[in-house]
Amino acid sequence: MTEHQDRTALYDDLIRRLASALRGSLLYAPGHPLIARNLDALLETLGQIHAVAPSVAIGVVSGQIVVADTPLPKTSATMGDLIRRLTVNGIERIVMDRGVTAGELDTFARAVAALPPKPEPGAAPAEPAKGLAHIRVGRITDEQKTDGIQSDIEAIRQLYSKATVAAETLVQVAEREGRPDPGLAMQTVEGLADAVTQNRTALIALTAMKTYDNYTFTHMVNTSILTMGQARAIGIEGRLLREFGLSALMHDIGKVRTPKEILNKPGKLTTDEFEIMKRHPVDGAEILRRTPEMPILAPVVAFEHHLRIDGTGYPSGAKRPTLNLGTQLCSIADVYDAMRSNRTYQASFPSDRVLAVLQNNDGIHFDKHLVRRFSQLLGIYPPGNLVRLSSGELAVVLKVHAPDPYRPRVRVIVDKAGERMSLPVDRNLWESRDEDGQPASVKTPVDPAEHGIDPLTFLA
């Protein structure tokens, strides 16, 4: 059974148990054993979902129940009854957060059971979750009706996936026609720029997901996101933010002219091969200069992104008294993402080592102020990283703590004994101490794949 099938089966179980709890509250008096049994079963299923996600959204879209972003087939009359009871009372969306109790579920179920089967015309939408800390109800916005019920993290995950597909198309069009599609490039950056503005932490966390098979395209997207994240942090907004993002997205487009046997070589390049590789900044600048509607900044960044402020780098002989700010932000993002990504010829470096390399070169290859701002933006352990704490627990980094980058805000999800916690605990490490009285801190980053954990689901 695939992961999607497992998830769909779990969501279907959730809806069936929710329907049973509501029906039990409608048919039996408070305190009846069957009500308690139904609530316990519902709480058990919710616990399985909340073990990997902080909340679950249940909605009714066009007469169909959708859990998270997964539409469920109408398989029973019970589900049809549930849909009707919710919709006639103006309830289109139910969100149940991690930490919900049996008492809250009981109160909610009895409140829904008490709703009239046919409300008076013009009656206000029902509020059966009023006063409940972990259950929310409401209507679905137009955007949610179009795109499904999804958390902010899931929406950003989909946006990232679409951007990666778009990056692949941009490269294919450039290979075929000699230049990328500027409309598709700008459309891609528009979505990413909006996400950077609204939820920079989640989007930057997504760039840390490692992949071997489509590095070229994820690197394009990651460099764009990390460039805009830096730009946004220093106050750049609007059109200029998007031009920075578009230029970073296209920074390596000159590689479409690099022979594939060099571009995809698994081992170290020879001196002659590297000289051919070094042509891509010039090729990229030429391609972008001839591409209609491409901002003037784009060919500049493509040409300069391997130059360094001390005059080193390539293209050889291209001296600049100063490098464009867009170039400098893109160069930092480019080096950072390349070093922490898995590739066929290079394993990824942990983020703390990558930042150490950048910091060792600040003031030489990179502007020291920009490197320090970048380090503050991501932290030694960026949001979304799975880490082992000095206590032995596993946690997901939630927020960087600039005064002490080794002690961020985290969400502890696995205890010292290696057991997954049913209710994760948020902790400010800069305020915490271990059992021996020593300051709590991050000990080491951990590969989430080894533990079957998706850190992004714990960021919401």
Residue pairs with C-beta under 8 A, 6 or more apart in sequence:
1 9
7 68
7 70
8 70
8 72
10 45
10 48
10 49
11 49
11 67
11 68
11 70
11 72
12 72
12 75
13 45
14 42
14 45
14 46
14 49
14 56
14 58
14 67
15 58
15 65
15 67
15 72
15 79
15 82
16 76
16 78
16 79
17 38
17 41
17 42
17 45
18 42
18 58
18 82
19 78
19 79
19 81
19 82
20 38
20 41
20 42
20 78
21 35
21 38
21 39
21 41
21 42
21 105
21 109
22 82
22 85
22 109
22 112
22 113
23 78
23 81
24 32
24 34
24 35
24 38
24 109
25 35
25 106
25 109
25 110
25 112
25 113
26 113
28 34
28 35
30 110
35 106
35 109
36 102
39 102
39 105
39 106
39 109
40 102
42 105
43 100
43 101
43 102
43 105
46 56
46 96
46 100
47 422
49 56
50 56
50 97
50 98
50 99
50 100
50 422
50 423
51 420
51 422
52 453
52 454
52 457
53 68
53 98
53 151
53 457
53 460
54 97
54 98
54 424
54 457
54 458
54 460
55 95
55 96
55 97
55 98
55 151
55 460
56 67
56 68
56 95
56 96
57 67
57 68
57 93
57 94
57 95
57 149
57 150
57 151
58 65
58 66
58 67
58 93
58 94
58 95
58 96
58 149
59 65
59 66
59 92
59 93
59 94
59 140
59 144
59 149
60 66
60 83
60 86
60 87
60 91
60 92
60 93
60 140
61 71
61 92
61 140
61 144
61 145
61 148
61 149
62 145
63 83
63 87
64 71
64 72
64 74
64 83
65 71
65 72
65 74
65 79
65 82
65 83
66 72
66 148
66 149
67 149
68 149
68 150
68 151
68 154
69 148
69 149
69 150
69 154
69 158
71 148
72 79
74 80
74 83
85 112
85 115
85 117
86 92
86 94
86 112
88 117
88 118
88 119
89 115
89 116
89 119
89 125
89 126
90 119
90 123
90 124
90 125
90 126
90 139
91 112
91 125
91 126
91 128
91 137
91 138
92 138
92 139
92 140
93 137
93 138
93 139
93 140
93 144
93 149
94 129
94 135
94 136
94 137
95 135
95 136
95 137
96 134
96 135
97 133
97 134
97 135
97 136
98 134
98 423
98 424
99 133
99 134
99 423
100 134
100 135
101 134
104 132
104 133
104 134
104 135
105 135
107 132
108 128
108 129
108 132
108 135
111 128
111 129
112 126
112 128
114 128
115 126
115 128
119 126
125 138
125 139
126 137
127 137
128 137
129 135
129 136
129 137
140 149
144 150
147 155
147 158
150 158
151 460
152 199
152 202
152 460
153 202
153 456
153 457
153 459
153 460
156 195
156 199
156 202
156 203
156 206
157 206
157 456
159 191
159 192
159 195
159 203
160 203
160 206
160 221
162 188
162 191
163 188
163 191
163 192
163 221
163 224
164 214
164 217
164 218
164 221
165 217
166 184
166 185
166 187
166 188
167 188
167 216
167 217
167 218
167 220
167 221
167 249
168 214
168 216
168 217
169 181
169 184
170 180
170 181
170 184
170 185
170 188
170 220
170 249
170 250
170 253
171 180
171 216
171 217
171 220
171 253
171 256
173 179
173 180
173 181
173 184
174 180
174 253
174 256
174 287
175 256
178 287
178 290
179 287
179 288
179 290
179 291
180 250
180 253
180 287
180 291
182 291
182 292
182 293
182 294
183 293
185 246
185 249
185 250
185 294
186 242
186 246
186 293
188 249
189 224
189 242
189 245
189 246
189 249
190 242
192 203
192 221
192 224
192 225
192 228
192 245
193 228
193 241
193 242
193 245
195 202
195 203
196 203
196 225
196 228
196 229
196 232
196 241
196 245
197 232
197 237
197 241
200 229
200 232
200 233
201 383
201 384
201 399
201 459
202 383
202 384
202 456
202 459
203 225
203 229
204 225
204 226
204 229
204 377
204 378
204 382
204 383
204 384
205 382
205 383
205 384
205 385
205 455
205 456
205 459
206 225
206 384
206 456
207 218
207 221
207 222
207 225
207 226
207 337
208 340
208 351
208 382
208 384
208 385
209 456
210 341
210 342
210 348
211 218
211 341
211 342
212 342
212 343
212 344
215 341
215 342
215 343
216 252
216 255
218 341
219 252
219 337
219 338
219 341
220 249
220 250
220 251
220 252
221 249
222 333
222 337
222 341
223 248
223 249
223 251
223 330
223 333
223 334
223 337
224 245
224 246
224 248
224 249
225 245
226 248
226 332
226 333
226 336
226 337
227 244
227 245
227 247
227 248
227 326
227 329
227 330
227 333
228 241
228 244
228 245
228 248
229 377
230 329
230 332
230 333
230 370
230 373
230 374
230 377
231 240
231 241
231 244
231 245
231 326
231 329
232 241
233 373
233 376
233 377
234 373
236 244
243 295
243 297
243 298
243 326
244 297
244 326
244 329
244 330
246 294
246 295
246 297
246 298
247 295
247 297
247 298
247 300
247 301
247 302
247 326
247 330
248 301
248 326
248 329
248 330
248 333
248 334
250 284
250 288
250 294
250 298
250 301
250 302
251 284
251 301
251 302
251 305
251 330
251 334
252 280
252 284
252 302
252 305
253 284
253 287
253 288
253 302
254 279
254 280
254 281
254 282
254 283
254 284
254 285
254 286
254 287
254 302
255 263
255 280
255 283
255 284
256 283
256 287
257 279
257 280
257 283
257 287
258 276
258 277
258 279
258 280
258 283
259 276
262 269
262 273
262 276
262 277
263 277
264 344
265 273
265 345
266 344
266 345
267 345
268 345
269 277
278 306
278 314
278 315
278 316
279 315
281 302
281 303
281 304
281 305
281 306
281 314
281 315
282 303
282 315
284 299
284 302
284 303
285 299
285 300
285 302
285 303
286 299
287 302
288 294
288 298
288 299
288 302
289 299
291 298
297 324
297 326
300 324
300 326
300 327
301 324
301 326
301 327
301 330
303 315
303 318
304 318
304 320
304 323
304 324
304 327
304 331
305 327
305 330
305 331
305 334
306 313
306 314
306 315
306 331
307 313
307 314
307 315
307 318
307 320
307 323
307 327
307 331
308 331
308 364
308 365
308 366
309 322
309 323
309 328
309 364
309 365
309 366
309 367
310 364
310 365
311 319
311 320
312 365
313 365
323 331
328 366
328 367
328 370
329 370
331 366
332 358
332 366
332 370
332 371
332 374
335 354
335 357
335 358
336 354
336 355
336 358
336 374
336 378
339 348
339 349
339 353
339 354
339 357
340 348
340 349
340 350
340 351
340 354
341 348
342 348
349 357
350 445
351 378
351 380
351 381
351 382
351 385
351 445
352 380
352 381
352 445
355 374
355 375
355 378
355 380
358 366
358 371
358 374
358 375
359 371
359 372
359 375
361 371
362 368
362 371
362 372
375 405
376 400
376 402
377 400
378 400
379 397
379 400
379 401
379 402
379 405
379 408
380 405
380 406
380 442
381 387
381 397
381 400
381 405
381 406
381 408
381 442
381 445
382 397
382 400
383 397
383 398
383 399
383 400
383 408
383 459
384 396
384 397
384 455
384 456
384 459
385 396
385 397
385 445
385 455
386 394
386 395
386 396
386 445
386 446
386 447
386 448
386 451
386 453
386 455
387 394
387 395
387 396
387 397
387 410
387 442
387 443
387 444
387 445
387 446
388 394
388 395
388 442
388 443
388 444
388 445
388 446
389 395
389 410
389 412
389 429
389 440
389 441
389 442
389 443
390 434
390 438
390 440
390 441
390 442
390 443
391 416
391 434
391 435
391 440
392 416
393 412
393 414
393 415
393 416
394 412
394 413
394 414
394 446
394 451
394 453
395 410
395 411
395 412
395 413
395 414
395 427
396 410
396 411
396 413
396 455
396 458
396 459
397 408
397 409
397 410
397 442
398 408
398 409
398 410
398 411
398 426
398 459
399 408
399 409
400 408
401 407
401 408
401 409
401 428
401 429
401 430
403 430
404 430
406 429
406 441
406 442
407 428
407 429
407 430
407 432
407 439
407 440
407 441
407 442
408 429
408 430
408 442
409 426
409 427
409 428
409 429
410 426
410 427
410 429
410 442
411 424
411 425
411 426
411 427
411 458
412 421
412 424
412 425
412 426
412 427
413 420
413 421
413 424
413 453
413 458
414 420
414 421
414 451
415 421
424 458
427 440
429 439
429 440
429 441
429 442
430 439
432 439
432 440
433 439
433 440
434 440
448 454
448 455
